Amino acid sequence: MSATKTGYAQIFSSDEAGLTHNVYIPASQKASWVSIKNSHVGNYYETMLLRAVLRLAVGDRTVAPQATIGEFSFSYTTSPDRKDIFINLISIESNTISSSKTPGVYKSKWTGDKWLTPKDASPAQSMELKHHWGDSSHVAAIPGKFDNKEDAASKMGEHIEKAYLNTHGALTGARQKGNYFSMFWTNNEFTSKQHVQTIVSLIQQAQKQNNFGAVISTGFGVLRQATT
């Protein structure tokens, strides 16, 4: 039997397929949670937050009672029989996470005077490996520490030019309007197991492509896989 608690609203029910627990959130935050449920795709932190809550809804007891996911901080309590989960979000800003800090793969395009990834750009699911820089290969970057993805894109473009393109006489060809490189932005979360797995997966995808050679810049050096 479901418990009730003053000031809480239900967001997931044990009557739903695959779920075994009822999940409640502060009633004052219901609109924010509904927004996260409906629009989390493409937003790394909202997706991670929702996955954590769904793990609770299916009875996973390994979810930490307190956690910070990006700019979200949340904790939860349970009813004595653990059938009902009560989520408490300590912070939730503007119903979403700043797109400047959402990890993922982005395009950094040459705009005529600089390399740019717009603040409102959404992350892609994969790199577009068929895109080559003239007679060269596709270029991918993994930035070091930056305040946001916009700064990272601009600085990494310059870094790639200095570390690789200048030495290969390809700078003019690279600076064509609309040309771009792929950038995996981690939001400075360098020890994240999920980020590492994603990056490895992207590299493996690249290795499976014919006639592809990647330039991967970490901000500390450049690695180039020879074209096969």
Contacts in CASP RR format, 6 or more apart in sequence:
PFRMAT RR
TARGET T0000
AUTHOR 0000-0000-0000
METHOD contacts of the structure
MODEL  1
MSATKTGYAQIFSSDEAGLTHNVYIPASQKASWVSIKNSHVGNYYETMLL
RAVLRLAVGDRTVAPQATIGEFSFSYTTSPDRKDIFINLISIESNTISSS
KTPGVYKSKWTGDKWLTPKDASPAQSMELKHHWGDSSHVAAIPGKFDNKE
DAASKMGEHIEKAYLNTHGALTGARQKGNYFSMFWTNNEFTSKQHVQTIV
SLIQQAQKQNNFGAVISTGFGVLRQATT
1 83 0 8 1.000
2 10 0 8 1.000
2 14 0 8 1.000
2 22 0 8 1.000
2 83 0 8 1.000
2 84 0 8 1.000
3 22 0 8 1.000
3 79 0 8 1.000
3 83 0 8 1.000
3 84 0 8 1.000
5 24 0 8 1.000
5 84 0 8 1.000
5 86 0 8 1.000
7 26 0 8 1.000
7 27 0 8 1.000
7 28 0 8 1.000
8 24 0 8 1.000
8 25 0 8 1.000
8 26 0 8 1.000
8 27 0 8 1.000
8 86 0 8 1.000
9 24 0 8 1.000
9 25 0 8 1.000
9 26 0 8 1.000
9 27 0 8 1.000
9 30 0 8 1.000
10 22 0 8 1.000
10 23 0 8 1.000
10 24 0 8 1.000
11 23 0 8 1.000
11 24 0 8 1.000
11 25 0 8 1.000
11 30 0 8 1.000
11 33 0 8 1.000
11 34 0 8 1.000
11 37 0 8 1.000
11 53 0 8 1.000
11 87 0 8 1.000
12 19 0 8 1.000
12 21 0 8 1.000
12 22 0 8 1.000
12 23 0 8 1.000
12 53 0 8 1.000
12 54 0 8 1.000
12 57 0 8 1.000
13 19 0 8 1.000
13 22 0 8 1.000
13 23 0 8 1.000
14 20 0 8 1.000
14 21 0 8 1.000
14 22 0 8 1.000
14 57 0 8 1.000
14 83 0 8 1.000
18 58 0 8 1.000
19 54 0 8 1.000
19 57 0 8 1.000
19 58 0 8 1.000
20 57 0 8 1.000
20 58 0 8 1.000
20 59 0 8 1.000
21 56 0 8 1.000
21 57 0 8 1.000
21 58 0 8 1.000
21 59 0 8 1.000
21 82 0 8 1.000
21 83 0 8 1.000
21 84 0 8 1.000
21 85 0 8 1.000
22 57 0 8 1.000
22 83 0 8 1.000
22 84 0 8 1.000
22 85 0 8 1.000
23 53 0 8 1.000
23 56 0 8 1.000
23 57 0 8 1.000
23 84 0 8 1.000
23 85 0 8 1.000
23 87 0 8 1.000
24 84 0 8 1.000
24 85 0 8 1.000
24 86 0 8 1.000
24 87 0 8 1.000
25 33 0 8 1.000
25 86 0 8 1.000
25 87 0 8 1.000
25 89 0 8 1.000
26 87 0 8 1.000
26 88 0 8 1.000
26 89 0 8 1.000
29 89 0 8 1.000
29 92 0 8 1.000
31 95 0 8 1.000
32 89 0 8 1.000
32 92 0 8 1.000
32 95 0 8 1.000
35 95 0 8 1.000
35 96 0 8 1.000
36 46 0 8 1.000
36 49 0 8 1.000
36 50 0 8 1.000
36 95 0 8 1.000
36 96 0 8 1.000
37 50 0 8 1.000
39 46 0 8 1.000
39 96 0 8 1.000
40 46 0 8 1.000
40 47 0 8 1.000
40 49 0 8 1.000
40 50 0 8 1.000
41 47 0 8 1.000
42 102 0 8 1.000
42 122 0 8 1.000
42 123 0 8 1.000
43 96 0 8 1.000
43 97 0 8 1.000
43 99 0 8 1.000
43 102 0 8 1.000
44 97 0 8 1.000
44 102 0 8 1.000
44 103 0 8 1.000
44 104 0 8 1.000
44 123 0 8 1.000
44 187 0 8 1.000
45 69 0 8 1.000
45 70 0 8 1.000
45 71 0 8 1.000
45 72 0 8 1.000
45 97 0 8 1.000
45 101 0 8 1.000
45 102 0 8 1.000
46 96 0 8 1.000
46 97 0 8 1.000
48 69 0 8 1.000
48 70 0 8 1.000
49 69 0 8 1.000
49 72 0 8 1.000
49 74 0 8 1.000
52 63 0 8 1.000
52 67 0 8 1.000
52 69 0 8 1.000
52 74 0 8 1.000
53 85 0 8 1.000
53 87 0 8 1.000
55 62 0 8 1.000
55 63 0 8 1.000
56 63 0 8 1.000
56 76 0 8 1.000
56 85 0 8 1.000
56 87 0 8 1.000
57 85 0 8 1.000
59 82 0 8 1.000
61 82 0 8 1.000
63 76 0 8 1.000
65 75 0 8 1.000
65 76 0 8 1.000
65 77 0 8 1.000
66 73 0 8 1.000
66 74 0 8 1.000
66 75 0 8 1.000
67 73 0 8 1.000
67 74 0 8 1.000
67 75 0 8 1.000
70 97 0 8 1.000
70 101 0 8 1.000
70 187 0 8 1.000
71 91 0 8 1.000
71 93 0 8 1.000
71 97 0 8 1.000
71 98 0 8 1.000
71 101 0 8 1.000
72 89 0 8 1.000
72 91 0 8 1.000
72 92 0 8 1.000
72 97 0 8 1.000
73 89 0 8 1.000
73 90 0 8 1.000
73 91 0 8 1.000
74 87 0 8 1.000
74 88 0 8 1.000
74 89 0 8 1.000
74 90 0 8 1.000
75 87 0 8 1.000
75 88 0 8 1.000
75 90 0 8 1.000
76 85 0 8 1.000
76 86 0 8 1.000
76 87 0 8 1.000
76 88 0 8 1.000
77 85 0 8 1.000
77 86 0 8 1.000
77 88 0 8 1.000
78 84 0 8 1.000
78 85 0 8 1.000
78 86 0 8 1.000
79 86 0 8 1.000
98 148 0 8 1.000
99 119 0 8 1.000
99 120 0 8 1.000
99 121 0 8 1.000
99 122 0 8 1.000
100 119 0 8 1.000
100 148 0 8 1.000
100 149 0 8 1.000
100 150 0 8 1.000
101 148 0 8 1.000
101 149 0 8 1.000
101 187 0 8 1.000
102 123 0 8 1.000
102 149 0 8 1.000
102 185 0 8 1.000
102 187 0 8 1.000
103 123 0 8 1.000
103 184 0 8 1.000
103 185 0 8 1.000
103 186 0 8 1.000
103 187 0 8 1.000
103 189 0 8 1.000
103 192 0 8 1.000
103 195 0 8 1.000
104 123 0 8 1.000
104 124 0 8 1.000
104 184 0 8 1.000
104 185 0 8 1.000
104 186 0 8 1.000
104 198 0 8 1.000
105 123 0 8 1.000
105 124 0 8 1.000
105 125 0 8 1.000
105 126 0 8 1.000
105 127 0 8 1.000
105 182 0 8 1.000
105 183 0 8 1.000
105 184 0 8 1.000
105 185 0 8 1.000
105 202 0 8 1.000
106 117 0 8 1.000
106 121 0 8 1.000
106 123 0 8 1.000
106 124 0 8 1.000
106 149 0 8 1.000
106 153 0 8 1.000
106 182 0 8 1.000
106 183 0 8 1.000
106 184 0 8 1.000
106 185 0 8 1.000
107 117 0 8 1.000
107 121 0 8 1.000
107 124 0 8 1.000
107 128 0 8 1.000
107 180 0 8 1.000
107 181 0 8 1.000
107 182 0 8 1.000
107 183 0 8 1.000
108 115 0 8 1.000
108 116 0 8 1.000
108 117 0 8 1.000
108 141 0 8 1.000
108 153 0 8 1.000
108 154 0 8 1.000
108 156 0 8 1.000
108 157 0 8 1.000
108 180 0 8 1.000
108 181 0 8 1.000
108 182 0 8 1.000
108 183 0 8 1.000
109 115 0 8 1.000
109 116 0 8 1.000
109 117 0 8 1.000
109 178 0 8 1.000
109 179 0 8 1.000
109 180 0 8 1.000
110 116 0 8 1.000
110 174 0 8 1.000
110 175 0 8 1.000
110 176 0 8 1.000
110 177 0 8 1.000
110 178 0 8 1.000
110 179 0 8 1.000
110 180 0 8 1.000
111 177 0 8 1.000
111 178 0 8 1.000
112 175 0 8 1.000
112 177 0 8 1.000
114 154 0 8 1.000
115 153 0 8 1.000
115 154 0 8 1.000
115 156 0 8 1.000
115 157 0 8 1.000
115 158 0 8 1.000
115 181 0 8 1.000
116 150 0 8 1.000
116 153 0 8 1.000
116 154 0 8 1.000
117 149 0 8 1.000
117 150 0 8 1.000
117 152 0 8 1.000
117 153 0 8 1.000
117 183 0 8 1.000
118 150 0 8 1.000
119 148 0 8 1.000
119 149 0 8 1.000
119 150 0 8 1.000
121 149 0 8 1.000
123 185 0 8 1.000
126 202 0 8 1.000
126 205 0 8 1.000
127 138 0 8 1.000
127 140 0 8 1.000
127 182 0 8 1.000
127 202 0 8 1.000
127 205 0 8 1.000
127 206 0 8 1.000
128 138 0 8 1.000
128 182 0 8 1.000
129 138 0 8 1.000
129 205 0 8 1.000
129 206 0 8 1.000
129 209 0 8 1.000
129 212 0 8 1.000
130 138 0 8 1.000
131 138 0 8 1.000
131 180 0 8 1.000
132 138 0 8 1.000
133 139 0 8 1.000
133 170 0 8 1.000
133 173 0 8 1.000
133 174 0 8 1.000
133 179 0 8 1.000
133 181 0 8 1.000
134 170 0 8 1.000
134 173 0 8 1.000
136 168 0 8 1.000
136 170 0 8 1.000
136 215 0 8 1.000
137 212 0 8 1.000
137 213 0 8 1.000
137 214 0 8 1.000
137 215 0 8 1.000
137 224 0 8 1.000
137 225 0 8 1.000
137 227 0 8 1.000
138 181 0 8 1.000
138 182 0 8 1.000
138 206 0 8 1.000
138 212 0 8 1.000
138 213 0 8 1.000
138 214 0 8 1.000
138 215 0 8 1.000
139 160 0 8 1.000
139 181 0 8 1.000
139 182 0 8 1.000
139 214 0 8 1.000
139 215 0 8 1.000
139 217 0 8 1.000
140 181 0 8 1.000
140 182 0 8 1.000
140 183 0 8 1.000
140 184 0 8 1.000
140 202 0 8 1.000
140 206 0 8 1.000
140 214 0 8 1.000
140 215 0 8 1.000
140 216 0 8 1.000
140 217 0 8 1.000
141 156 0 8 1.000
141 157 0 8 1.000
141 159 0 8 1.000
141 160 0 8 1.000
141 181 0 8 1.000
141 182 0 8 1.000
141 183 0 8 1.000
141 184 0 8 1.000
141 216 0 8 1.000
141 217 0 8 1.000
141 218 0 8 1.000
141 219 0 8 1.000
142 183 0 8 1.000
142 184 0 8 1.000
142 186 0 8 1.000
142 199 0 8 1.000
142 216 0 8 1.000
142 217 0 8 1.000
142 218 0 8 1.000
142 219 0 8 1.000
143 152 0 8 1.000
143 155 0 8 1.000
143 156 0 8 1.000
143 183 0 8 1.000
143 184 0 8 1.000
143 185 0 8 1.000
143 186 0 8 1.000
143 218 0 8 1.000
143 219 0 8 1.000
144 152 0 8 1.000
144 188 0 8 1.000
144 190 0 8 1.000
144 218 0 8 1.000
144 219 0 8 1.000
144 220 0 8 1.000
145 188 0 8 1.000
146 152 0 8 1.000
146 155 0 8 1.000
146 188 0 8 1.000
149 183 0 8 1.000
149 185 0 8 1.000
149 187 0 8 1.000
152 183 0 8 1.000
152 185 0 8 1.000
153 183 0 8 1.000
156 181 0 8 1.000
156 183 0 8 1.000
156 217 0 8 1.000
156 219 0 8 1.000
157 181 0 8 1.000
159 217 0 8 1.000
159 219 0 8 1.000
160 181 0 8 1.000
160 215 0 8 1.000
160 217 0 8 1.000
160 222 0 8 1.000
161 171 0 8 1.000
161 174 0 8 1.000
163 217 0 8 1.000
163 221 0 8 1.000
163 222 0 8 1.000
164 215 0 8 1.000
164 217 0 8 1.000
164 222 0 8 1.000
164 224 0 8 1.000
165 171 0 8 1.000
165 174 0 8 1.000
173 179 0 8 1.000
181 215 0 8 1.000
184 195 0 8 1.000
184 198 0 8 1.000
184 199 0 8 1.000
184 202 0 8 1.000
186 192 0 8 1.000
186 195 0 8 1.000
189 195 0 8 1.000
203 214 0 8 1.000
203 216 0 8 1.000
206 212 0 8 1.000
206 213 0 8 1.000
206 214 0 8 1.000
206 225 0 8 1.000
207 225 0 8 1.000
210 228 0 8 1.000
211 227 0 8 1.000
211 228 0 8 1.000
212 225 0 8 1.000
212 227 0 8 1.000
212 228 0 8 1.000
213 224 0 8 1.000
213 225 0 8 1.000
213 226 0 8 1.000
213 227 0 8 1.000
213 228 0 8 1.000
214 224 0 8 1.000
214 225 0 8 1.000
215 222 0 8 1.000
215 223 0 8 1.000
215 224 0 8 1.000
216 222 0 8 1.000
216 223 0 8 1.000
216 224 0 8 1.000
216 225 0 8 1.000
217 223 0 8 1.000
END
